[in-house]
Amino acid sequence: MSVLHKDTPVGFELPTIAKKFRLEDFKRADEKTIHTDYEAAAREGLPAPVAIGPQVAALLFRQLRLCFGNGWIVGGKWNLSFRRPVFVTDFCVARGVVAKTEQEDGKLRIHCDVWIENQDGNKVIAGTASGLVPLAA
Amino acid sequence: MTTAKARVLEDAKGRRATFDDIAVGQTLGQMEWQITDELIDLQCQLDQDFDPLFFPQQGGKRIAPPQITYRPPRWLISRAYNVRGLFVGWEMESFRAIEAGTTLSVSGKIIDKYVKKEREFIVFEAEGRDAAGHLVFRTRRIHVLDFVERSAPRSEAGIDSGIKPEKI
């Protein structure tokens, strides 16, 4: 059962998905990367290892899969900006709100404003996403 | 350990691509990528998403999360240029479910490059098609070449590289 449906109003707040990341979440084999190694990050001018962007954005993808179900798998769209680095031990929470709806090929496309905040309340990823829901009840 | 005030000139995999090296309009070639059960397992583990859509019971068709498509376009860039930097923009449209066992043909192209806030950005597009030629996904990515501003000299020795093993 998807969270969003044809009668979901504009302004509806999407369920939040949160995670406290750990450096270990980004390790692959023994490779030293900007995601796992302080020196490798420093050589790139970064104060600490940064999280892998798509792994952080995955909080939004879980949220949107929950909201749209199959209407996310087929018909899902997103446009995200990674506005500032997420560091590997940051806490992040995915949030979103229904922005508008429009009919599309016999279904309803629900557009959402979505973002991820870090532990300081800064929007580290922000953008839009949409998926499809049936028009019939 | 001090944070660099220079940009990376070279890393373990060779010289970094510079802004001038990047050719707008260049095609990035094509790659075949099979979506196996193991890849779906790994993607779901990374994303901590274990929805029954991805782990069907009672013999249902298994599908992959759409974001599993992140990597092949990045690998195509890495085949052409040694770009590390940071991933800063991601547009994506999912047109078809990606079933386990599907082989995707992924191709890409560099469509733009620009300078903003003293940093250098590249924009590339990619699409994936199934064996029947159906469009499965289309994506546009933006990548900043360096975290350090472009006014800094390119003289640092890097550790990490943009050239990665082509696996999740």
HADDOCK unambig.tbl for C-alpha pairs under 7 A between the chains (distance, minus, plus):
assign (segid A and resid 32 and name CA) (segid B and resid 160 and name CA) 6.29 0.50 0.50
assign (segid A and resid 33 and name CA) (segid B and resid 160 and name CA) 4.72 0.50 0.50
assign (segid A and resid 34 and name CA) (segid B and resid 160 and name CA) 6.24 0.50 0.50
assign (segid A and resid 39 and name CA) (segid B and resid 1 and name CA) 6.70 0.50 0.50
assign (segid A and resid 40 and name CA) (segid B and resid 158 and name CA) 6.74 0.50 0.50
assign (segid A and resid 40 and name CA) (segid B and resid 159 and name CA) 5.16 0.50 0.50
assign (segid A and resid 40 and name CA) (segid B and resid 160 and name CA) 5.89 0.50 0.50
assign (segid A and resid 42 and name CA) (segid B and resid 2 and name CA) 6.46 0.50 0.50
assign (segid A and resid 42 and name CA) (segid B and resid 3 and name CA) 4.48 0.50 0.50
assign (segid A and resid 42 and name CA) (segid B and resid 4 and name CA) 5.86 0.50 0.50
assign (segid A and resid 43 and name CA) (segid B and resid 3 and name CA) 6.31 0.50 0.50
assign (segid A and resid 43 and name CA) (segid B and resid 4 and name CA) 5.15 0.50 0.50
assign (segid A and resid 43 and name CA) (segid B and resid 156 and name CA) 6.94 0.50 0.50
assign (segid A and resid 43 and name CA) (segid B and resid 158 and name CA) 5.68 0.50 0.50
assign (segid A and resid 44 and name CA) (segid B and resid 4 and name CA) 6.11 0.50 0.50
assign (segid A and resid 44 and name CA) (segid B and resid 7 and name CA) 6.59 0.50 0.50
assign (segid A and resid 44 and name CA) (segid B and resid 8 and name CA) 6.60 0.50 0.50
assign (segid A and resid 44 and name CA) (segid B and resid 147 and name CA) 6.47 0.50 0.50
assign (segid A and resid 44 and name CA) (segid B and resid 148 and name CA) 6.91 0.50 0.50
assign (segid A and resid 45 and name CA) (segid B and resid 3 and name CA) 4.96 0.50 0.50
assign (segid A and resid 45 and name CA) (segid B and resid 4 and name CA) 4.41 0.50 0.50
assign (segid A and resid 45 and name CA) (segid B and resid 5 and name CA) 6.34 0.50 0.50
assign (segid A and resid 45 and name CA) (segid B and resid 147 and name CA) 6.27 0.50 0.50
assign (segid A and resid 45 and name CA) (segid B and resid 148 and name CA) 5.72 0.50 0.50
assign (segid A and resid 46 and name CA) (segid B and resid 3 and name CA) 6.36 0.50 0.50
assign (segid A and resid 47 and name CA) (segid B and resid 3 and name CA) 6.21 0.50 0.50
assign (segid A and resid 53 and name CA) (segid B and resid 87 and name CA) 6.73 0.50 0.50
assign (segid A and resid 55 and name CA) (segid B and resid 46 and name CA) 6.77 0.50 0.50
assign (segid A and resid 55 and name CA) (segid B and resid 47 and name CA) 6.10 0.50 0.50
assign (segid A and resid 58 and name CA) (segid B and resid 47 and name CA) 5.51 0.50 0.50
assign (segid A and resid 62 and name CA) (segid B and resid 49 and name CA) 6.40 0.50 0.50
assign (segid A and resid 73 and name CA) (segid B and resid 66 and name CA) 6.28 0.50 0.50
assign (segid A and resid 73 and name CA) (segid B and resid 94 and name CA) 6.61 0.50 0.50
assign (segid A and resid 73 and name CA) (segid B and resid 97 and name CA) 5.85 0.50 0.50
assign (segid A and resid 74 and name CA) (segid B and resid 94 and name CA) 5.59 0.50 0.50
assign (segid A and resid 74 and name CA) (segid B and resid 95 and name CA) 5.21 0.50 0.50
assign (segid A and resid 74 and name CA) (segid B and resid 96 and name CA) 5.06 0.50 0.50
assign (segid A and resid 74 and name CA) (segid B and resid 97 and name CA) 5.72 0.50 0.50
assign (segid A and resid 75 and name CA) (segid B and resid 93 and name CA) 6.90 0.50 0.50
assign (segid A and resid 75 and name CA) (segid B and resid 94 and name CA) 5.42 0.50 0.50
assign (segid A and resid 75 and name CA) (segid B and resid 95 and name CA) 5.45 0.50 0.50
assign (segid A and resid 76 and name CA) (segid B and resid 93 and name CA) 5.98 0.50 0.50
assign (segid A and resid 76 and name CA) (segid B and resid 94 and name CA) 5.35 0.50 0.50
assign (segid A and resid 77 and name CA) (segid B and resid 92 and name CA) 5.49 0.50 0.50
assign (segid A and resid 77 and name CA) (segid B and resid 93 and name CA) 4.44 0.50 0.50
assign (segid A and resid 77 and name CA) (segid B and resid 94 and name CA) 6.33 0.50 0.50
assign (segid A and resid 78 and name CA) (segid B and resid 91 and name CA) 5.49 0.50 0.50
assign (segid A and resid 78 and name CA) (segid B and resid 92 and name CA) 5.36 0.50 0.50
assign (segid A and resid 78 and name CA) (segid B and resid 93 and name CA) 6.77 0.50 0.50
assign (segid A and resid 79 and name CA) (segid B and resid 90 and name CA) 5.64 0.50 0.50
assign (segid A and resid 79 and name CA) (segid B and resid 91 and name CA) 4.16 0.50 0.50
assign (segid A and resid 79 and name CA) (segid B and resid 92 and name CA) 6.54 0.50 0.50
assign (segid A and resid 80 and name CA) (segid B and resid 89 and name CA) 5.73 0.50 0.50
assign (segid A and resid 80 and name CA) (segid B and resid 90 and name CA) 5.20 0.50 0.50
assign (segid A and resid 80 and name CA) (segid B and resid 91 and name CA) 6.32 0.50 0.50
assign (segid A and resid 81 and name CA) (segid B and resid 88 and name CA) 5.69 0.50 0.50
assign (segid A and resid 81 and name CA) (segid B and resid 89 and name CA) 4.62 0.50 0.50
assign (segid A and resid 81 and name CA) (segid B and resid 90 and name CA) 6.62 0.50 0.50
assign (segid A and resid 82 and name CA) (segid B and resid 88 and name CA) 4.51 0.50 0.50
assign (segid A and resid 82 and name CA) (segid B and resid 89 and name CA) 5.96 0.50 0.50
assign (segid A and resid 83 and name CA) (segid B and resid 88 and name CA) 6.86 0.50 0.50
